[in-house]
């Protein structure tokens, strides 16, 4: 067996994957305090890995590839992350060019690259959202519309690079888990499969809504409600309440 790479810092995890374009192999090293990405051409797997940007304390960045550039999601000077690009031949920080700037009200959680589309996964006001644009990140931007006021969605496996279909799962307090194919060119979606409820379920009998309460420090705390249509909202009905929000995590608003 040939040793390709050995990470000696035990605080770092090591992950190897191939870019969706198929052109590069990425070695991503990550820890609680930062990350580092190394790369090599997929058709020369025995070459030495090259570093995109040397690791720095508390700086995270993650890489994907399209054409002659790397797209890099990073928190360098951007607490909620921003998106930059850099040429494949010289991807260090000095060559980074900003595509989507940092936004104080929007957390960028990931990206997916396709031949003709850039998909950015975000969280805003406590809800996940999916931003789709042309590859320059500014042409024809739009957000996937979701039918419920409170919901959860997660990207599914999307192995194809040359496609207009984005697959994700969608669910809400009143919508069973659904696998969706979204046409990024036509802005339409199709439910390919939905969770079956053996006892039977009629979604038209129920309604969901989203409210906010003010915490003592002024923070807006989101509240997602689901109840049967026609229920009296006079405070006399029992309520099952649950919640969580520590460590940047929250309860998924699933069925």
C-alpha positions as CSV (number, residue, x, y, z in Angstrom):
1,X,0.0,0.0,0.0
2,X,1.2,3.5,-0.9
3,X,0.8,6.2,1.8
4,X,-0.8,9.2,0.1
5,X,-1.1,11.5,3.1
6,X,-0.9,11.3,6.9
7,X,-2.4,14.0,9.1
8,X,-0.5,14.1,12.3
9,X,-2.7,16.6,14.2
10,X,-5.3,14.4,15.9
11,X,-7.7,17.3,16.2
12,X,-8.3,17.3,12.5
13,X,-10.6,15.0,10.6
14,X,-9.7,13.9,7.1
15,X,-12.2,13.5,4.2
16,X,-11.5,12.6,0.6
17,X,-13.9,13.2,-2.3
18,X,-14.0,13.9,-6.0
19,X,-15.5,17.1,-7.2
20,X,-18.8,16.8,-9.0
21,X,-17.1,17.9,-12.2
22,X,-14.9,14.8,-11.9
23,X,-11.8,16.8,-12.6
24,X,-10.2,16.9,-9.1
25,X,-9.7,14.9,-5.9
26,X,-10.1,17.0,-2.8
27,X,-8.6,16.2,0.6
28,X,-10.4,18.3,3.2
29,X,-8.9,18.5,6.7
30,X,-11.3,20.1,9.3
31,X,-11.4,20.7,13.0
32,X,-13.3,22.8,15.5
33,X,-10.8,25.6,14.9
34,X,-10.4,25.7,11.2
35,X,-9.9,23.8,7.9
36,X,-7.5,23.2,5.1
37,X,-8.1,21.8,1.6
38,X,-5.6,20.0,-0.7
39,X,-6.2,19.0,-4.3
40,X,-4.8,17.1,-7.2
41,X,-6.1,16.2,-10.7
42,X,-8.3,13.1,-10.7
43,X,-6.4,11.7,-13.7
44,X,-3.1,11.9,-11.8
45,X,-4.0,10.4,-8.4
46,X,-0.4,9.7,-7.5
47,X,0.7,13.3,-7.8
48,X,1.4,15.3,-4.6
49,X,-1.5,17.1,-3.1
50,X,-1.4,20.9,-3.5
51,X,-2.7,23.3,-0.8
52,X,-5.4,25.7,-1.7
53,X,-4.7,27.9,1.4
54,X,-2.7,27.0,4.4
55,X,-4.7,26.4,7.6
56,X,-5.1,29.3,9.9
57,X,-6.7,29.3,13.4
58,X,-10.5,29.8,13.3
59,X,-10.6,30.1,9.5
60,X,-12.8,27.6,7.7
61,X,-13.1,27.1,4.0
62,X,-14.5,24.5,1.7
63,X,-13.9,24.0,-2.0
64,X,-15.7,22.8,-5.1
65,X,-14.7,23.0,-8.8
66,X,-16.1,24.3,-12.1
67,X,-14.2,25.1,-15.3
68,X,-10.9,26.8,-14.6
69,X,-11.8,27.9,-11.1
70,X,-12.4,26.7,-7.6
71,X,-15.4,28.1,-5.7
72,X,-14.7,28.5,-2.0
73,X,-17.1,29.0,0.9
74,X,-15.3,30.6,3.8
75,X,-15.7,32.4,7.1
76,X,-12.5,34.4,6.6
77,X,-13.7,37.8,7.8
78,X,-17.3,36.6,7.4
79,X,-18.9,35.0,10.4
80,X,-21.9,33.7,8.4
81,X,-19.6,32.7,5.5
82,X,-19.2,34.2,2.0
83,X,-18.5,32.7,-1.4
84,X,-15.3,33.5,-3.4
85,X,-13.6,32.1,-6.5
86,X,-10.0,31.5,-7.3
87,X,-8.1,30.2,-10.4
88,X,-7.2,26.6,-10.3
89,X,-3.6,27.4,-11.0
90,X,-3.2,29.8,-8.1
91,X,-6.1,29.3,-5.6
92,X,-4.4,31.0,-2.5
93,X,-6.2,33.8,-0.6
94,X,-4.4,36.5,-2.5
95,X,-6.3,35.5,-5.6
96,X,-9.7,35.1,-4.0
97,X,-12.5,37.2,-5.7
98,X,-15.8,37.7,-3.9
99,X,-18.9,36.4,-5.5
100,X,-21.5,36.5,-2.7
101,X,-20.6,38.7,0.2
102,X,-21.1,38.1,3.9
103,X,-24.6,38.9,5.1
104,X,-25.4,39.5,8.7
105,X,-28.9,38.0,8.5
106,X,-28.1,34.9,6.3
107,X,-25.9,31.9,7.2
108,X,-24.4,30.2,4.1
109,X,-24.4,26.4,4.9
110,X,-23.1,24.9,1.7
111,X,-23.0,25.0,-2.1
112,X,-23.5,22.6,-5.0
113,X,-22.1,23.2,-8.5
114,X,-23.7,22.0,-11.7
115,X,-22.7,22.5,-15.4
116,X,-24.9,25.6,-15.7
117,X,-26.1,26.4,-12.2
118,X,-24.7,27.4,-8.8
119,X,-26.8,26.3,-5.8
120,X,-26.3,27.9,-2.5
121,X,-27.8,26.5,0.7
122,X,-28.7,29.1,3.3
123,X,-30.5,29.7,6.6
124,X,-32.3,32.9,7.2
125,X,-34.7,33.8,10.0
126,X,-34.4,30.3,11.2
127,X,-35.5,28.6,8.0
128,X,-33.4,26.8,5.3
129,X,-33.6,28.2,1.8
130,X,-32.1,27.3,-1.5
131,X,-30.6,30.0,-3.8
132,X,-30.1,29.1,-7.5
133,X,-28.3,31.3,-10.0
134,X,-26.1,31.2,-13.1
135,X,-22.5,30.3,-12.5
136,X,-21.4,33.9,-12.0
137,X,-23.6,33.9,-8.9
138,X,-25.4,37.1,-9.9
139,X,-27.4,36.3,-13.1
140,X,-30.9,35.0,-12.8
141,X,-30.9,34.4,-9.1
142,X,-34.0,33.0,-7.5
143,X,-35.1,31.0,-4.4
144,X,-36.9,27.7,-4.4
145,X,-40.5,28.4,-3.3
146,X,-41.8,26.3,-0.5
147,X,-45.5,25.8,0.2
148,X,-45.5,25.8,4.0
149,X,-44.7,28.8,6.3
150,X,-42.5,26.5,8.4
151,X,-40.6,23.5,7.0
152,X,-37.3,21.7,6.6
153,X,-35.4,20.8,3.5
154,X,-32.2,18.9,2.9
155,X,-30.2,18.3,-0.2
156,X,-30.2,14.7,-1.4
157,X,-27.4,13.0,-3.4
158,X,-26.9,14.8,-6.7
159,X,-24.2,12.9,-8.4
160,X,-24.9,14.3,-11.9
161,X,-22.9,17.4,-13.0
162,X,-24.6,17.9,-16.4
163,X,-28.2,18.2,-15.3
164,X,-30.9,20.9,-14.6
165,X,-32.5,18.8,-11.8
166,X,-31.7,19.4,-8.2
167,X,-33.0,16.7,-5.8
168,X,-33.8,17.5,-2.2
169,X,-36.1,16.2,0.6
170,X,-38.9,18.4,2.0
171,X,-41.1,18.1,5.0
172,X,-43.2,20.2,7.4
173,X,-45.4,19.8,10.4
174,X,-48.3,19.0,8.0
175,X,-46.5,17.6,4.9
176,X,-45.0,14.1,5.0
177,X,-41.4,13.7,4.0
178,X,-41.2,14.2,0.2
179,X,-38.4,13.6,-2.3
180,X,-38.5,16.4,-4.8
181,X,-36.8,17.0,-8.2
182,X,-36.5,20.7,-8.9
183,X,-36.0,21.9,-12.4
184,X,-33.5,24.8,-12.0
185,X,-34.1,26.1,-15.6
186,X,-37.9,26.1,-15.5
187,X,-38.3,26.9,-11.8
188,X,-40.7,23.9,-11.3
189,X,-40.7,21.0,-8.9
190,X,-42.0,17.5,-9.0
191,X,-42.6,15.2,-6.0
192,X,-41.1,11.9,-6.9
193,X,-42.0,10.1,-3.7
194,X,-43.8,10.9,-0.4
195,X,-43.8,9.1,2.9
196,X,-46.9,6.8,3.2
197,X,-49.0,7.1,6.4
198,X,-50.4,3.6,7.0
199,X,-53.2,4.9,9.2
200,X,-54.3,7.4,6.6
201,X,-53.7,11.2,6.5
202,X,-55.7,14.0,4.9
203,X,-53.5,17.2,4.8
204,X,-56.5,19.4,3.9
205,X,-57.7,18.9,7.5
206,X,-54.7,20.7,9.0
207,X,-53.0,24.0,8.9
208,X,-49.6,25.3,10.0
209,X,-48.3,28.8,10.7
210,X,-45.3,30.6,12.0
211,X,-45.2,33.1,14.8
212,X,-42.6,35.0,16.7
213,X,-42.3,35.7,20.4
214,X,-40.0,38.3,22.0
215,X,-37.4,37.0,24.5
216,X,-36.4,39.1,27.5
217,X,-33.3,40.3,25.6
218,X,-35.4,41.3,22.6
219,X,-34.5,38.3,20.4
220,X,-37.3,37.1,18.1
221,X,-38.0,33.4,19.0
222,X,-39.7,31.5,16.1
223,X,-42.7,29.4,16.9
224,X,-44.1,26.9,14.5
225,X,-47.7,25.7,15.0
226,X,-49.8,22.9,13.5
227,X,-53.4,22.2,14.4
228,X,-56.7,20.9,13.0
229,X,-58.7,23.4,10.9
230,X,-61.5,25.0,12.8
231,X,-59.9,24.8,16.2
232,X,-60.8,27.6,18.6
233,X,-57.7,29.8,19.2
234,X,-59.0,31.1,22.6
235,X,-56.2,29.5,24.8
236,X,-58.4,26.7,26.1
237,X,-57.0,23.9,24.1
238,X,-54.0,21.7,25.3
239,X,-50.7,22.2,23.6
240,X,-47.7,19.9,23.1
241,X,-44.6,22.1,23.0
242,X,-41.0,21.2,22.3
243,X,-37.9,23.2,21.3
244,X,-34.1,23.3,21.1
245,X,-31.6,25.8,19.9
246,X,-28.2,25.4,21.5
247,X,-24.9,24.9,19.7
248,X,-26.3,26.3,16.4
249,X,-28.7,23.4,16.2
250,X,-32.5,23.5,16.2
251,X,-35.4,21.1,15.9
252,X,-36.2,20.2,12.3
253,X,-39.8,21.1,11.4
254,X,-40.5,17.7,10.0
255,X,-43.8,15.8,9.8
